[in-house]
Amino acid sequence: MIDRLQPSESGYADQAEELKAKALEYAMTAQTRFAEGREFLKTYVNKEPVRALGIALGLGVVVGWLIKRR
């Protein structure tokens, strides 16, 4: 019974390596997507500054209203 409770090092090590590789892959994908989003946002704010300011103001009002309700 105790043998079943002892982790086999090779099985967990392989799973850990797979999980680590997947996590690194997801982190690289997220980093790329955030960089693309940041560039899109910069371009949008430069092209439409008044609209971007209005959106920011509207979001601030909504968030403030939600916080106030708590």
PyMOL commands that set and color helices and strands:
alter all, ss='L'
color gray80, all
select helices_A, chain A and resi 2-5+9-47+49-69
alter helices_A, ss='H'
color red, helices_A
deselect
rebuild
show_as cartoon
